[in-house]
Amino acid sequence: MRFKKPISVSVIIVNYKSQEYLERLIFNFVKDLIKLNKEIEIIVFDNSFQLKSLELKKIIHSAGHGIPFRFLKSKKNIGFGRACNIASRKSQGKYLFFINPDCLVKPDQIKKLLKAFKFNPKIGIIAPYLINPKGKIQRYGFAQNQDIWDKLFAKDRNKAEKAEFKLNNKNLKKVKWVSGACFLIPRKIFFLVKGFDENFFLYFEDRDLSKKVRNKGYKTVIFKKVKIIHYESKSKISWSKRKKHYYQSQDYFFLKHYGKIALWIMKFLRLPIYIKNVYLSKFKIKT
């Protein structure tokens, strides 16, 4: 009698009107996953209610056989974090690999990320360098050091750095947070911190997750030798909506982690750029 091997990695992709990039990611991705020689599953959560499950199954079938696939969808856009949480609860993997549709994965990159967990049991999140198509590291792919807000206002500033942590590999870099566009996290740690905070509709949910993981004594690291192309912002969301979500999430993040005083200081300092992006952008003349 044969028993199914337990799922090792659950690949979770949240899509919102990025079908072209999603299809390319899956087609290239499946070929790499087959070579990994581990039990893998792919879960796609469609937030746009436009994708057809059959189309994606055909892509997976044409790239390779035998990889379990689940297709989830919502009748409306419920936000990135909430969609990830729903997909993670449907998953079975020991590790959860979250990746955006507008990323391009090269062969053996997941394998390298998985191996890194062997170097230190205190690694909670590991991510690659995110680079643009020209090969330059993206500015908002991670943050390495604490900023002035953490030093002055963080409610958890005495708690976060208690755990001793030494990296036993020169290719790993300890960072403060990584982008939610692509990262790997053990299932037990993701559920230990209760996943993403669903009050973030879009933006800052990744920073919040890293902060929660850090507060449990685990660390977030970048694997310097793994670089994944991220085309960035390829879902069809307007500039004004992006900025609206960004500032709403930023306000909630500051209130949650730094308190009301820090929130109002930040909003005052942000005012010129807020006016420029929210109000003056409406009067831009197209040339």
C-alpha positions in Angstrom: 0.0 0.0 0.0 1.4 3.4 -1.1 1.1 6.5 1.1 1.2 10.0 -0.2 4.2 12.0 0.9 3.4 15.1 3.0 3.5 18.4 1.1 6.8 20.1 1.6 6.1 23.5 0.0 2.9 25.3 -0.7 3.3 28.0 -3.4 0.7 30.7 -2.8 0.0 33.3 -5.5 -2.6 36.1 -5.1 -3.7 37.5 -8.4 -5.5 40.8 -9.2 -5.8 41.4 -12.9 -2.3 40.2 -13.7 -3.2 37.2 -15.9 -0.4 37.6 -18.4 2.3 37.6 -15.8 0.6 34.9 -13.7 0.5 32.5 -16.7 4.2 33.1 -17.4 5.2 32.7 -13.8 3.3 29.4 -13.4 4.6 27.9 -16.7 8.2 28.6 -15.8 7.7 27.9 -12.2 6.3 24.4 -12.6 9.3 23.2 -14.6 11.5 24.3 -11.7 9.3 22.7 -9.1 9.5 19.4 -10.8 13.3 19.4 -10.6 13.1 20.2 -6.8 12.2 16.6 -6.1 9.9 17.6 -3.2 6.1 17.4 -2.7 4.8 20.7 -3.9 1.4 22.3 -4.3 0.3 25.5 -6.1 -2.6 27.6 -4.8 -3.8 30.6 -6.8 -6.2 33.0 -5.1 -7.9 35.3 -7.7 -9.0 38.6 -6.2 -10.3 39.9 -9.6 -13.0 37.3 -10.2 -11.9 37.2 -13.8 -9.6 34.1 -14.0 -10.8 30.7 -15.1 -9.5 27.7 -13.2 -9.4 25.6 -16.4 -7.0 28.0 -18.1 -4.4 27.7 -15.3 -4.8 23.9 -15.1 -3.9 23.7 -18.8 -0.8 25.8 -18.2 0.3 23.6 -15.4 -0.4 20.4 -17.4 1.6 21.7 -20.4 4.6 22.5 -18.1 4.6 19.2 -16.1 2.5 16.6 -14.5 1.6 15.6 -11.0 1.7 18.9 -9.2 -1.4 19.5 -7.0 -3.2 22.7 -7.9 -6.0 24.6 -6.1 -7.9 27.6 -7.4 -9.6 29.9 -5.0 -11.5 33.1 -5.8 -13.5 36.0 -4.3 -16.4 37.9 -5.8 -14.6 41.1 -5.0 -11.0 42.2 -4.1 -10.7 41.3 -0.4 -7.1 42.6 -0.1 -3.7 40.9 -0.3 -3.3 39.8 3.3 -6.7 38.3 3.7 -6.4 36.4 0.4 -3.0 35.0 1.6 -4.5 34.0 4.9 -7.4 32.1 3.3 -5.0 30.4 0.9 -2.6 29.4 3.7 -5.5 27.8 5.6 -6.2 25.7 2.6 -2.6 24.7 2.2 -0.8 21.7 3.5 2.9 22.5 3.1 5.5 22.6 5.8 6.8 25.8 4.2 4.7 28.6 2.6 6.2 30.3 -0.4 4.3 33.6 -1.2 5.1 35.1 -4.6 3.5 37.8 -6.7 2.4 37.0 -10.3 4.7 39.7 -11.6 7.8 37.8 -10.5 10.1 35.7 -12.6 11.8 32.7 -10.9 15.0 31.1 -12.2 15.8 27.4 -11.8 16.9 26.1 -8.3 16.0 29.4 -6.5 13.4 27.8 -4.2 15.8 25.0 -3.4 18.5 27.5 -2.2 16.0 29.3 0.0 14.8 26.0 1.6 18.4 25.0 2.3 19.1 28.2 4.2 16.7 27.2 7.0 19.2 24.5 7.9 21.8 27.1 8.9 19.9 28.5 11.8 16.6 27.4 13.5 15.9 31.0 14.4 15.3 32.1 10.8 11.6 32.9 10.6 11.4 34.5 7.1 13.8 34.2 4.2 13.5 36.2 0.9 15.6 36.7 -2.2 16.9 40.0 -3.5 14.2 41.5 -5.7 15.7 43.1 -8.8 14.1 45.0 -11.7 14.3 43.7 -15.3 17.6 45.8 -15.7 19.2 43.9 -12.8 19.1 46.6 -10.2 18.1 45.8 -6.6 14.7 47.3 -5.9 14.6 49.9 -3.2 11.6 48.7 -1.4 12.4 45.0 -1.4 13.7 45.1 2.2 14.9 47.4 5.0 18.1 46.5 6.9 18.2 48.8 9.9 15.8 50.2 12.4 14.6 53.7 11.6 14.0 56.7 13.9 10.4 55.6 14.5 11.5 52.2 15.9 14.1 53.9 18.1 11.8 56.5 19.5 8.3 55.1 19.5 8.2 51.3 18.9 6.0 49.7 21.5 8.1 46.5 21.2 11.5 48.0 21.0 12.8 46.2 24.1 11.2 42.9 23.1 12.2 42.6 19.5 15.9 42.1 19.8 16.1 39.9 22.9 16.9 36.7 21.0 20.5 36.0 20.3 21.1 35.5 16.6 24.2 34.7 14.6 24.2 33.8 11.0 26.3 30.8 10.1 26.4 31.7 6.4 28.0 34.7 4.7 25.3 34.6 2.0 22.6 35.5 4.5 21.8 39.1 5.5 19.7 39.9 8.6 17.1 42.6 7.8 14.2 44.4 9.5 11.6 43.3 6.9 11.2 42.0 3.4 8.6 42.7 0.7 5.6 40.5 0.5 6.2 40.1 -3.2 8.3 37.0 -2.6 9.3 35.2 0.6 9.4 31.8 2.3 8.2 31.1 5.8 7.7 27.9 7.9 4.0 27.1 8.3 4.3 26.8 12.1 5.7 30.3 12.3 3.2 31.9 10.0 0.3 30.5 12.1 2.2 31.2 15.3 1.9 35.0 14.5 -1.6 34.5 13.1 -0.6 35.3 9.5 -1.2 38.7 8.0 -3.1 41.3 9.8 -6.2 41.7 7.6 -6.7 45.3 8.6 -4.0 46.1 5.9 -5.8 45.9 2.6 -2.6 46.5 0.6 0.9 47.7 1.6 2.6 47.4 5.0 1.2 44.0 5.8 4.7 42.6 5.0 6.4 44.9 7.4 3.9 44.1 10.1 4.4 40.3 9.5 8.2 40.7 9.9 7.7 42.7 13.0 5.4 40.0 14.5 7.9 37.3 13.6 10.7 39.2 15.2 8.7 39.7 18.4 8.5 35.9 18.7 12.3 35.6 18.7 12.8 34.7 15.0 14.6 36.7 12.3 14.0 37.9 8.8 16.9 37.4 6.3 17.8 37.9 2.7 19.6 35.2 0.8 22.1 37.4 -1.2 22.8 34.8 -3.9 19.2 34.4 -4.9 17.8 37.2 -7.1 14.3 37.2 -8.5 13.0 39.6 -11.1 10.1 41.6 -9.9 8.3 43.7 -12.6 6.4 45.5 -9.8 2.9 47.0 -9.8 1.7 45.1 -12.9 -1.8 44.6 -11.5 -4.3 47.0 -13.1 -4.9 49.3 -10.1 -4.9 53.0 -10.7 -2.3 55.3 -9.2 -4.8 57.1 -7.1 -6.2 53.8 -5.6 -2.6 52.6 -4.9 -1.8 55.8 -3.0 -5.1 55.6 -1.1 -4.4 52.1 0.1 -0.7 53.0 0.8 -1.6 55.9 3.1 -4.4 54.1 4.8 -2.1 51.2 5.6 0.7 53.5 6.7 -1.6 55.2 9.1 -2.8 51.9 10.6 0.8 50.6 10.8 1.9 53.7 12.8 -1.1 53.6 15.1 -0.6 49.9 15.8 3.1 49.9 16.4 4.1 53.4 17.4 1.0 55.0 18.9 -1.1 58.2 18.3 1.6 60.7 19.0 3.9 59.1 16.4 1.0 58.8 13.9 0.3 62.5 14.1 3.9 63.5 13.8 4.3 61.3 10.8 1.1 62.7 9.1 2.4 66.2 9.7 5.8 65.4 8.1 4.1 63.5 5.3 1.7 66.3 4.4 3.6 67.9 1.4 4.0 64.5 -0.3 0.5 63.5 0.6 -0.9 66.7 -1.0 1.2 66.1 -4.1 0.2 62.5 -4.6 -3.4 62.6 -3.6 -4.6 66.1 -4.7 -2.1 67.6 -7.2 -1.8 64.4 -9.2 -5.4 64.9 -10.3 -4.4 68.1 -12.1 -1.4 66.7 -14.0 -1.4 67.7 -17.6 -0.6 64.8 -20.0 2.0 65.5 -22.6 
